[in-house]
Amino acid sequence: MSLVATLRVIAFYLLAVLVATFLGCLVQTQIHMAALQQLEIPTSVTARLADTWPDLLSFAQLFLIMVATTLAVALPVAEGLSRVFRPWRWLLFALAGAGGIWLAFKVVGQFLPTYSFSAATLEMPGLLAIMVSVGVGSWLFGRLTRPRGKRGLRVLG
């Protein structure tokens, strides 16, 4: 692989990590705000927006490390499987990211108390929403790095 191709893959990996982290942090903030609203604490749209940025800064650091590690392991696995199952490349990448972050939360949950890490992952809807956000980042990487279609007549394979 050439240097330019390697740099493109690294840039797409970093973009996928940033997208997944940003979406995951937004999901986590909105789940927190919905929990406050259930406690009958009024939360306006401006309050939601104002609480998003501090939450991004506090939650994003650990979540960024988790997403980067997850995608560093899951993306090569998805790439290998996508060579065998070509029509499902998009699904394999999305599932690799989503399944990887689920596993990462389970592993981290063994070492850190869940109440100090992310309340969004305590219930299944929050965990699924964060899994979808990482799945979107993983899917984006798969979409940006897909092999070009070969043109012309293919005989015997």
C-alpha positions as YAML, in Angstrom:
chain: A
units: angstrom
residues:
- id: 1
  name: MET
  ca: [0.00, 0.00, 0.00]
- id: 2
  name: SER
  ca: [1.36, 3.41, -0.93]
- id: 3
  name: LEU
  ca: [2.03, 6.20, 1.52]
- id: 4
  name: VAL
  ca: [-0.89, 8.25, 0.21]
- id: 5
  name: ALA
  ca: [-3.28, 5.32, 0.60]
- id: 6
  name: THR
  ca: [-2.04, 4.70, 4.15]
- id: 7
  name: LEU
  ca: [-2.51, 8.37, 5.06]
- id: 8
  name: ARG
  ca: [-6.03, 8.29, 3.60]
- id: 9
  name: VAL
  ca: [-6.94, 5.26, 5.71]
- id: 10
  name: ILE
  ca: [-5.55, 6.94, 8.84]
- id: 11
  name: ALA
  ca: [-7.47, 10.15, 8.06]
- id: 12
  name: PHE
  ca: [-10.70, 8.18, 7.51]
- id: 13
  name: TYR
  ca: [-10.11, 6.28, 10.75]
- id: 14
  name: LEU
  ca: [-9.68, 9.53, 12.68]
- id: 15
  name: LEU
  ca: [-12.79, 10.96, 11.04]
- id: 16
  name: ALA
  ca: [-14.79, 7.84, 11.98]
- id: 17
  name: VAL
  ca: [-13.57, 8.07, 15.59]
- id: 18
  name: LEU
  ca: [-14.48, 11.76, 15.80]
- id: 19
  name: VAL
  ca: [-17.94, 11.25, 14.28]
- id: 20
  name: ALA
  ca: [-18.70, 8.29, 16.56]
- id: 21
  name: THR
  ca: [-17.45, 10.15, 19.64]
- id: 22
  name: PHE
  ca: [-19.41, 13.29, 18.84]
- id: 23
  name: LEU
  ca: [-22.64, 11.39, 18.16]
- id: 24
  name: GLY
  ca: [-22.18, 9.25, 21.27]
- id: 25
  name: CYS
  ca: [-21.64, 12.31, 23.45]
- id: 26
  name: LEU
  ca: [-24.72, 13.97, 22.02]
- id: 27
  name: VAL
  ca: [-26.76, 10.85, 22.76]
- id: 28
  name: GLN
  ca: [-25.43, 10.67, 26.30]
- id: 29
  name: THR
  ca: [-26.23, 14.33, 26.98]
- id: 30
  name: GLN
  ca: [-29.75, 14.05, 25.65]
- id: 31
  name: ILE
  ca: [-30.40, 10.93, 27.74]
- id: 32
  name: HIS
  ca: [-29.25, 12.83, 30.83]
- id: 33
  name: MET
  ca: [-31.52, 15.74, 29.95]
- id: 34
  name: ALA
  ca: [-34.47, 13.39, 29.41]
- id: 35
  name: ALA
  ca: [-33.84, 11.89, 32.86]
- id: 36
  name: LEU
  ca: [-33.92, 15.38, 34.36]
- id: 37
  name: GLN
  ca: [-37.14, 16.09, 32.55]
- id: 38
  name: GLN
  ca: [-38.70, 12.95, 34.03]
- id: 39
  name: LEU
  ca: [-37.85, 14.31, 37.47]
- id: 40
  name: GLU
  ca: [-39.95, 17.34, 36.48]
- id: 41
  name: ILE
  ca: [-36.96, 19.65, 36.23]
- id: 42
  name: PRO
  ca: [-37.70, 22.05, 33.38]
- id: 43
  name: THR
  ca: [-35.21, 21.80, 30.54]
- id: 44
  name: SER
  ca: [-35.53, 24.17, 27.63]
- id: 45
  name: VAL
  ca: [-33.84, 23.86, 24.27]
- id: 46
  name: THR
  ca: [-31.28, 26.48, 25.27]
- id: 47
  name: ALA
  ca: [-30.54, 24.54, 28.47]
- id: 48
  name: ARG
  ca: [-30.03, 21.37, 26.42]
- id: 49
  name: LEU
  ca: [-27.63, 23.18, 24.10]
- id: 50
  name: ALA
  ca: [-25.81, 24.83, 27.00]
- id: 51
  name: ASP
  ca: [-25.32, 21.49, 28.77]
- id: 52
  name: THR
  ca: [-24.12, 19.75, 25.62]
- id: 53
  name: TRP
  ca: [-20.69, 21.42, 25.40]
- id: 54
  name: PRO
  ca: [-19.55, 20.77, 29.01]
- id: 55
  name: ASP
  ca: [-20.79, 17.22, 28.67]
- id: 56
  name: LEU
  ca: [-18.84, 16.84, 25.43]
- id: 57
  name: LEU
  ca: [-15.69, 17.96, 27.20]
- id: 58
  name: SER
  ca: [-16.12, 15.74, 30.26]
- id: 59
  name: PHE
  ca: [-17.49, 12.53, 28.72]
- id: 60
  name: ALA
  ca: [-15.66, 12.76, 25.41]
- id: 61
  name: GLN
  ca: [-12.17, 12.14, 26.78]
- id: 62
  name: LEU
  ca: [-12.77, 8.62, 28.05]
- id: 63
  name: PHE
  ca: [-15.31, 7.85, 25.34]
- id: 64
  name: LEU
  ca: [-12.83, 8.91, 22.64]
- id: 65
  name: ILE
  ca: [-10.28, 6.44, 23.99]
- id: 66
  name: MET
  ca: [-12.92, 3.71, 24.09]
- id: 67
  name: VAL
  ca: [-14.11, 4.41, 20.54]
- id: 68
  name: ALA
  ca: [-10.58, 4.65, 19.14]
- id: 69
  name: THR
  ca: [-9.60, 1.34, 20.73]
- id: 70
  name: THR
  ca: [-12.83, -0.33, 19.69]
- id: 71
  name: LEU
  ca: [-12.55, 0.77, 16.08]
- id: 72
  name: ALA
  ca: [-8.85, -0.10, 15.92]
- id: 73
  name: VAL
  ca: [-9.81, -3.70, 16.70]
- id: 74
  name: ALA
  ca: [-13.21, -3.94, 15.01]
- id: 75
  name: LEU
  ca: [-12.49, -2.28, 11.66]
- id: 76
  name: PRO
  ca: [-9.80, -4.73, 10.50]
- id: 77
  name: VAL
  ca: [-12.12, -7.62, 11.45]
- id: 78
  name: ALA
  ca: [-14.94, -6.03, 9.46]
- id: 79
  name: GLU
  ca: [-12.60, -5.46, 6.52]
- id: 80
  name: GLY
  ca: [-11.55, -9.11, 6.52]
- id: 81
  name: LEU
  ca: [-15.13, -10.32, 6.68]
- id: 82
  name: SER
  ca: [-16.21, -7.88, 3.98]
- id: 83
  name: ARG
  ca: [-13.82, -9.51, 1.55]
- id: 84
  name: VAL
  ca: [-15.80, -12.71, 1.93]
- id: 85
  name: PHE
  ca: [-19.28, -11.20, 2.28]
- id: 86
  name: ARG
  ca: [-19.05, -8.34, -0.23]
- id: 87
  name: PRO
  ca: [-22.75, -7.48, -0.52]
- id: 88
  name: TRP
  ca: [-23.00, -6.91, 3.23]
- id: 89
  name: ARG
  ca: [-19.93, -4.71, 3.64]
- id: 90
  name: TRP
  ca: [-21.95, -1.76, 4.96]
- id: 91
  name: LEU
  ca: [-23.73, -3.95, 7.51]
- id: 92
  name: LEU
  ca: [-20.52, -5.64, 8.65]
- id: 93
  name: PHE
  ca: [-18.86, -2.31, 9.39]
- id: 94
  name: ALA
  ca: [-21.89, -0.96, 11.24]
- id: 95
  name: LEU
  ca: [-22.21, -4.13, 13.32]
- id: 96
  name: ALA
  ca: [-18.47, -4.18, 14.05]
- id: 97
  name: GLY
  ca: [-18.58, -0.71, 15.56]
- id: 98
  name: ALA
  ca: [-21.80, -1.32, 17.48]
- id: 99
  name: GLY
  ca: [-20.73, -4.70, 18.80]
- id: 100
  name: GLY
  ca: [-17.28, -3.44, 19.63]
- id: 101
  name: ILE
  ca: [-18.50, -0.57, 21.79]
- id: 102
  name: TRP
  ca: [-20.96, -2.90, 23.54]
- id: 103
  name: LEU
  ca: [-18.04, -5.17, 24.42]
- id: 104
  name: ALA
  ca: [-15.95, -2.18, 25.49]
- id: 105
  name: PHE
  ca: [-18.70, -1.02, 27.87]
- id: 106
  name: LYS
  ca: [-18.94, -4.51, 29.32]
- id: 107
  name: VAL
  ca: [-15.16, -4.66, 29.88]
- id: 108
  name: VAL
  ca: [-14.98, -1.14, 31.32]
- id: 109
  name: GLY
  ca: [-17.98, -1.91, 33.52]
- id: 110
  name: GLN
  ca: [-15.92, -4.60, 35.22]
- id: 111
  name: PHE
  ca: [-13.25, -2.08, 36.25]
- id: 112
  name: LEU
  ca: [-15.16, 1.19, 36.78]
- id: 113
  name: PRO
  ca: [-18.41, 1.71, 38.66]
- id: 114
  name: THR
  ca: [-21.17, 2.25, 36.13]
- id: 115
  name: TYR
  ca: [-22.62, 5.24, 37.97]
- id: 116
  name: SER
  ca: [-19.41, 7.25, 37.53]
- id: 117
  name: PHE
  ca: [-18.94, 6.50, 33.85]
- id: 118
  name: SER
  ca: [-22.11, 6.89, 31.84]
- id: 119
  name: ALA
  ca: [-25.68, 6.76, 33.01]
- id: 120
  name: ALA
  ca: [-26.77, 6.47, 29.38]
- id: 121
  name: THR
  ca: [-25.58, 2.87, 29.21]
- id: 122
  name: LEU
  ca: [-27.41, 1.70, 32.32]
- id: 123
  name: GLU
  ca: [-30.61, 1.01, 30.41]
- id: 124
  name: MET
  ca: [-30.98, -0.79, 27.09]
- id: 125
  name: PRO
  ca: [-32.37, 2.15, 25.02]
- id: 126
  name: GLY
  ca: [-29.40, 4.34, 25.97]
- id: 127
  name: LEU
  ca: [-26.91, 1.58, 25.27]
- id: 128
  name: LEU
  ca: [-28.53, 0.89, 21.89]
- id: 129
  name: ALA
  ca: [-28.43, 4.58, 21.00]
- id: 130
  name: ILE
  ca: [-24.72, 4.78, 21.78]
- id: 131
  name: MET
  ca: [-24.13, 1.56, 19.86]
- id: 132
  name: VAL
  ca: [-25.90, 3.11, 16.86]
- id: 133
  name: SER
  ca: [-23.74, 6.23, 17.08]
- id: 134
  name: VAL
  ca: [-20.53, 4.18, 17.02]
- id: 135
  name: GLY
  ca: [-22.03, 2.01, 14.29]
- id: 136
  name: VAL
  ca: [-22.55, 5.13, 12.19]
- id: 137
  name: GLY
  ca: [-18.88, 6.10, 12.60]
- id: 138
  name: SER
  ca: [-17.79, 2.58, 11.72]
- id: 139
  name: TRP
  ca: [-20.12, 2.49, 8.72]
- id: 140
  name: LEU
  ca: [-18.67, 5.81, 7.55]
- id: 141
  name: PHE
  ca: [-15.18, 4.34, 7.60]
- id: 142
  name: GLY
  ca: [-16.35, 1.33, 5.60]
- id: 143
  name: ARG
  ca: [-18.07, 3.59, 3.11]
- id: 144
  name: LEU
  ca: [-15.04, 5.83, 2.62]
- id: 145
  name: THR
  ca: [-12.59, 2.94, 2.25]
- id: 146
  name: ARG
  ca: [-14.63, 0.66, 0.03]
- id: 147
  name: PRO
  ca: [-12.72, -0.78, -2.90]
- id: 148
  name: ARG
  ca: [-13.41, 0.65, -6.28]
- id: 149
  name: GLY
  ca: [-15.56, -1.46, -8.54]
- id: 150
  name: LYS
  ca: [-13.68, -3.18, -11.30]
- id: 151
  name: ARG
  ca: [-14.99, -2.51, -14.74]
- id: 152
  name: GLY
  ca: [-14.94, -4.68, -17.75]
- id: 153
  name: LEU
  ca: [-15.78, -8.28, -18.48]
- id: 154
  name: ARG
  ca: [-14.78, -10.70, -15.75]
- id: 155
  name: VAL
  ca: [-14.27, -14.24, -16.91]
- id: 156
  name: LEU
  ca: [-13.78, -17.04, -14.40]
- id: 157
  name: GLY
  ca: [-14.09, -14.93, -11.29]
...
